[in-house]
Structure formats: structure tokens, C-alpha cells
Amino acid sequence: MDPLKIGGSGTPASPATPEGVAPPERKPLALSASRAADFRQCPLLYRLKAIDRIPEPKTRAQVLGTVVHSVLEDLYALEQSERAPERAVELVPAAVEHFYAVGGGAEVVPLADRAEFQTEVAALVSALYGIEDPRRFSPAACEQYLVTSTASGTPLHGYLDRVDVAPTGEVRVVDYKTGKPPHPRYQDQAMFQMRFYALMYQRIHGVMPAQLKLIYLRNGSWLTLSPDLATLVETETQLDSLWAEIERAGEIGIFPPRTSRLCDWCNHQALCPAFGGTPPEYPGWPGRRVVPLDPETPGAGHAGPRST
């Protein structure tokens, strides 16, 4: 993605559109769990990521998560009896090689650190066996991309790491994390993402997941939640209210910064008025995506990049 023109010296600008040539059409927006969290943290952060689409440098933590997810997806693609711990570790080198060949790996993890990185991926993959045995069941879906909307029309999309369906029909939605588990007082924020996924699944399939499970591979722990109808109704109400705020901000073009301790890790301080920066010229509100609510076309697999 080309960065939009940014005020100030030494900042990138997109090429001018040739005279008489219409600029490329901007896709309407939809709400993901991560972009919802961005807006709640800082409206300007949401704008820079979702509307301006300012590129951000990849981090080691991000690519570590991407590679681990890739290995686990490959693991569950094997026959159930083949998913021994040793076989899982054997899948790691190919995933790391793909990361370096296609994902620009050396820019994030120098080649000198490749062996250490590969060892860390293998350790996180192996940690799954201390939580559950992949040989005992087969998921209904891995890396499933869902697109839907709330009853009020708020457009939603996102990836589900794994969906398990029991022989008796109960559904479990699972998400893997390669970072540290949250402090207990922030666990509800962590489960917001899972409630988001549960709502999407229920809207598309008409089935409420019996369990939501967040697996923290780094220390072999997990969080679970058994949602009920009241939980999903509350989540839907929160998302509708949040989307209404986003639409109001989008229509008038005002996304104020909201400072917090998280600003220390933000990549966009140079574009933030709170830090003396200037945001790029507002490109306009792309509008809402119209999503047909059709349970026969939920979308699955790698229907698109993991962007939000």
C-alpha cells in the first residue's frame, strides 16, 4: 500500500494521480476485533490504520505469531494420527523458510538470529501439547475468515484461528496467543475479541458457541468463557454503539488522539498532534460495507490477507 501524502519534511508521499485518471476506489470499511480495540484506545490510531492505511513496520512478535499460526494450521491439515509432537516440530523449518522467502523475514529477524527464531517457534508449537493433544480431535475449520453484520447493520469481519465441533454439536472457538497472558484485571479486554468472534459465528451459522478458549502458548495457560445470549446481545450493542461513533467521526473527519501509557509503543507519534505531529490530509469516509447475511456463504480459509 502506498502511504498517503504526509505533512512535514522527510515523510513519504504517494505518486500523483495522472490527469484524467480516476484514483483507485477505496474499499468500504468493516469492523474487526483489532480495529475496535484501536478506536477504543485512540480514535486517531484507528483513523491512521483503517482509513489512511499508514504502513507500520512488522515486529518480531508479530511475525513470530504469524509463523506459529502457520505451523499449527499445517499440523491440523495432517491426518489425526500423524499429529505427534515430533511431527509438529518437523513442520517448523519449512514455515520459517517460507517466512524468509516470501515474508521479507530478514528485515525483521536478521539471518544471524534465524536459528534462535526457529527454536522459539518450535518451543511455542510444542507447548500446545501441554494443553491439549491434537491427535484426539480434528477441527471443523482453521484460519476461517468470516464476514457478516449485526442486526443493525454494523459490518464485521475477522479470522477465527480454529473452530471445533463436538460429535454432539457443541461448538468451541479457539484463538492462539504467542505473547504473555494478560494481568487478571485485563482479562475481560482479552475476552472481548472472543465475544466478537462468537457473535460473528452465531450471526452466520445460527449457533452459539458453547465455549470460547484463548490459549497462551508461551506459558501453557488458557482462558475460557461460556457465552450466553445476554453476553452476545451486550457485545452486539457495544459494537453497534462503537460503529456509530466511528461513522460520526468519519463523516466529519475528526478523530482526536487519546493519550495513554500505550503511546510509548505507538508507531505514529510523528503524525499525532499530542506529540507535535500533523496527521495526513483526511482522505474522506469510505462508507459502510453492505454485507448480505447469508449462512450459506460465510467464507473460509485464506479468503484474504490478515488485515483488518
SULTAQUI-V139952 format. One record per residue. BURIAL is 1 if it has 9 or more other ideal C-beta (glycine too) atoms within 8 Angstrom, else 0. Layout:
burial
BURIAL
BURIAL
//
This chain:
burial
0
0
1
1
0
1
0
0
0
0
0
0
0
0
0
0
0
0
0
0
0
0
0
0
0
0
0
1
1
1
1
1
1
0
1
1
1
1
1
0
1
1
1
1
1
1
1
1
1
1
1
1
0
1
0
0
0
0
0
0
0
0
1
1
1
1
1
1
1
1
1
1
1
1
1
1
0
1
0
1
0
0
1
0
0
0
1
1
1
0
1
1
0
0
1
1
0
1
1
1
0
0
1
0
1
0
0
1
1
0
0
0
0
1
0
0
1
1
0
1
1
1
0
1
1
1
1
1
1
0
1
0
0
1
0
0
0
0
1
0
1
1
1
1
1
1
1
1
1
1
0
0
0
1
1
1
1
1
0
1
1
1
1
1
0
1
0
0
0
0
1
1
1
1
1
1
1
1
0
0
1
0
0
0
0
0
1
0
0
1
1
1
1
1
1
1
1
1
1
1
1
1
1
1
0
0
0
1
1
0
1
1
1
1
1
1
1
1
0
0
0
0
1
0
1
0
1
0
0
0
1
1
0
0
1
1
0
0
1
1
0
1
1
0
1
1
1
0
1
1
0
0
1
0
1
0
1
0
0
0
0
0
1
0
0
1
0
1
1
0
1
1
0
0
0
0
1
0
1
1
0
0
0
0
0
1
0
1
1
0
1
0
0
0
0
0
0
1
0
0
0
0
0
0
0
0
0
1
//
